[in-house]
Amino acid sequence: MGKVLILKNDRVGDFITSIKSINLILNKHRSQEIIIFLSKINYKFNFIFSDLKFNIFNYDLKFLEKIKIIFYLFINNVSDVYILAPKNFYYYLPLIFRNIRFHAICIESEKSRPSKFLRKFLYKKGTLFRSNKKKILSVYKVLENLIDYNEKTKNFVKLEFEKFDFFKFPKNSTYFHYKHNLFHDKLTWSNNEIKEFINFLAKKRTNIVFSSELENMEKNDFFYNNFNSYDFKNKLYNKVNNKNILFLKDLDGKNLVHSIYLSDEVIAPESGITHIGSFLNKKTLALMFFNFSNKDDIFKQIIAIKEWAPLNDFKFTILKKDLFKTINKLSNIIK
């Protein structure tokens, strides 16, 4: 039997929402060798499927990477390809490799992909409708329908964590995440306002554990100097006060998932973090902000919320640019 290839070089949130569907593929083709192509962004979560073979590509494929993928299909006996990252390049592959069954996620919107012509060469397709509210299905359901496996399933997901023995993880914790695009770019909050917001959350919860984006050195240094912190890269604990807030600096993918796993709930900007919380069945509150310029923007956001709606106890709230108005609003939500 031929090999099975999963094309999944996209963002963290996209990978997390595909875990259940990847598990279905592993069940459906359990007698075959399965390989997954991941992006450099989501490769750090490859431990979730430790038995899978991996190849790493850029999120935006370079020319040589496209050649490498074509060459891979030429020299390997591949029976099925699952296009779970809807990139235009992938939809041309069925034109070249007519003997391979291509199962693909398609997008129906103002910029639909692939074209109706290219869809004819797909063995099976699942469509995300982004321009028709009546046809909207969550991405979870679209993926489930695409794979079409209804037999008893084995769980190939492996969440095996080593105990945090180098520092004491706080009990009864709420997990928070600083997302620069939301707090800095959209809300335009200063460092002191961010600090005040985190202190507000700490007053509402027993313990706050939080992280930041790895590449944001300025914010990471600010958090490290103003909150009790643990630096995972250098394995150093930094205590600056007696507050119930702990900043986790330089978390890798596995330690990030482990930390959310050990927390009781997630309060964070809508992102890969909230999808990890949903995947781990944590009570999750997603923080959002919208700057609508017309009705079409509102429509697109409604579509996005319905499409990416997680499966468990998941709620969301819309923040305000004024910090104190946001705190007053959240005071009635976070009891």
N, C-alpha and C positions, 0 to 999 in steps of 0.2 A: 504494500500500500504506500501511496505517496505521503510526503510531508504536508503539514498544515502550517500556514504562515499567518500571523496576526500583525497587521500594520497599525501601530498605536503610538506613533511619535507625536504626542500633543502635550497639553498642559496637565498640571497635577490634578486639578478638579475633574478634568475629562477622564483621566486614568482611574480615579477613585470611583466615579460613577459607572465605570465599565467593569469593575471587579466581578460583580455577579455574572455578567455576560461572558467574561473570560473564563470563569469557572464552568459555565455551561458548555463552552467550546471544548474545554478540557475533558468534560464528561462525554460529549458527543463523539469526540475523536480520541478516546483514551487508548486505543490500540495503535495510534499513529504517533510519530515524532512531531512535536509542536514547537515552533519557534516564534518568538515575539520580537518585533522591532520597536524599540522605545526611544524616546527623545532623551537628550542629556538632562532635560528638566525633570522628567518623571522616572528616570532610571533609578534614582535614589530610593524608590519604593519597590524595587524588584524583589525584595525579601518576602513580599506578600505571596508570591508564587515562586518559591525557592527551587522547585523542580523544573521550571521552564528554562529553555535556552534563550539567551538574549543577544541581540545586536543593537548597537547604539548609533543613532543618527541625530542630526540637528532637528529642531522643531521646524524650521524652514529648510527644506532639503536643498543642498548645494548640487551643482551640475554633476560632479563626480559621484555624489551619493546616489543620484538617480541612475547613473550608469551602473553603479554597484548593485542596485536592486534589480535592474534588468538582467545583469550578468548572473545574479544569484538564481533568478527564476530559470534562466537558460541551462545552468549546469546542475540544478537540483531537480529531483523528481517530486514536484509539488502538485498535490491533487486539489487543495482548497486554499483560497486566500480570503481572509476576512479584513475588509477595509473598514476599520473602526475609527480612523482619523480621516475625515472627508477632505482630502487634499486633491486638487485638480489633477495633478500628475498621476495619481493612482488609478483614476478612471480610464486612462489610456492603455493601461496594462492589458485589460481583457481583449483589446484589439490585436495585440501582439501574440498573446498566449491563449489561443482559442481552446486548448485542451484542459485548461485549468478552470475550476469552478470559482467564480468570484462572488462573494457575499458582501454587500456594501451598504453602508449608511449613505443616504442621499439627502440633499437639502432642497426644499421647495420654498423659494423666497424671491425677492427682487433680483438676487444674484444666485439663481439656482445652479446646483452642480450635482451630477454632471448634466450635459445636454440630453435631450430626449434621444438623440441618435446614439450616444454612448451608453445610455441605460439599456439599450437592446442587447448589449453584449454581457450584461451582468446575469449571473445564474440566479441570484436572489437579491432582493433589495428591501430595505426598510427606510421609510421616508419621514424626515422631520419637517413638518409644515410650519413655516414661519410667516406665512401671509394669510392664513385662514384659521380663525379662532375655533371654528367648528371641528376641524380635523386635528387639533393639537393633541398629541400624546406625550407623556414624559419620555425622556431619552431612555429611561429604564425599560419602559414597555416596548418602545421601538426596537431596542436591542434584543429583548426577549423574543419578540416576534420574528426578528431576522434569523436568529439562531434556531428557533423552532425545535427545542428539545424538551419533551414532557415526561421523560422517564425518571426513575429514581436517581437522584444525584448524590455524588460524593463531594465532600467539601475539600477542595485542594488549596484553600486559603490557609496560610500558616502564619499565625501571630505568636511567635515564640520570642519572648523578651528576656534578656538577662536583667536581674534585679539591679536597681540603682543603688549600689553599695558604696558609692563614693560621695553621695549626699542623701539627705533624708527628704524624700518627696512628700510635700504637705498633704495631709489627709483632708477630705471634704473640700477639694479644690474645684474652682471654676477656671476653665482655660480661656484665655484671651489672646488675641493676636493683633499686632500693629501692622496695618497695611498702608503703605505710604500713599498709594493712589487714592485711597479714600480720605484719610485724615489730613494729609498734607496738600494734595493736589485739588481735591474737591471741596473739603470742608475748610481748608486753609487754616487749620489749627496750629498754634505755636507749640513748642516743646512744653512750656508750662501748662498750656491747656490740655495737652495729651496727659501730662502728669496728673493734673487735677481730675481728668476723666477716669484714669486708672485708680486713683485714690477713692473716687466715688464708688466704683465697683467693689473696692475692698471693704467699704463700709456696709455694703449690702450682702457680702458673702464671707464665709469663714476664712477662706484663703483664695488668693488670686495667683495663678501661675500664668506667665505670658511669654511670648516669643516675638521676634521681629524678622524682617527679611534679611537674609544672610549678607547681601551685597551693600546694605545701607549702613556704612561705617559710622556716619555722624549720629544717626539715631541709636545704634547699638552702643556706642560710647556713652551717649547721654543716659540711656537706661541703666547701663552698667555702673555709672557713677551716682545714680540717684535712687536705685533700688537694690535690695538684697539680690544677689545674682549668682548663678553658677555658669561658668565658662566651660562648655563641653570640649572645646578644642584644646585648652590648656589644663583642663581638670583642676580649676581653681574656684573656690567659694569666696565670694566677696560680700561681707556683711557691712551695711552702712546704717542700719536702724533696726528697730524691733517690730516693724510693721508686718502685716500678713500678706506681703506681696513678694513674689520671687520671679525674677527675670531669667529665662533660660537662653543663654547666649550661644550662638553658633551650633544650633541643633542640626543633626543630619536627619535624613528621612525616617530611619527606624526609631531614633530617640524622640522625634516629633510625634510619631504615631503612638509610641509607648507612653509619652506624657499625657496625651489626650485620652488614651486608654485608662490611665490611672486617675483621671479627673472625673468629677461627677456630672459636669455639664460644660457646654461650650457657649460663650458669648463672644462673637467675633464678626468682622466684616464678611459678607458673603464671598466665599473663596474656596480654595481647596481645603482650608481648615474646617469650615462648616460641613463640607461634604465628608471629610474624615470623621467628624463628630457623628454625622448621620449614619455612616457606614458602621461605626462602633456602637450604634444604638444609644447615643448620649442625647439627653435633652439639649436642644440647640436653639439659640436665638441668633439669627443672622442680622447684622447691622448694614443698612443700605442708605444711599443718598442718590437722589435723582435731580438732574438739572434739565428739566423738560423745556424745549423751545417751541414745540407744537404738539398737536394731537397724535401725530404719527410716532413721535418719541414715546408717548404713553403706551400706544398700541404695541410697539416693539418690546417694551419692558414687560408688559403683561404676558406676551408670548414667551419671553425668556424665563419668567418666573414659573410659568406652567410647565415649560419644557424641562427645566432643571429641578423641579420640585422633588426634594428627597423623600424617602420612604417612611421615616419614623416621626417621632415627636419633634417637629421642626416648625419654628415660627420665625417671623421676621418683623422688623420695625424700621421706619425711615427716620434717619437722624436729621437734625437741623444744623445750619451753620453756626447759629448762636449756641455756644456751649451750655449756657445756663438753661436755655429752653430745652436742649437735649436732655440734660440731667433731670429737669422737672418732668419731662415726658417718660423717661425711663424709670423714674421713681414709682410710677404707677404700674409699670410692667414687671420690673424686677423686685419682687417682694422679699 
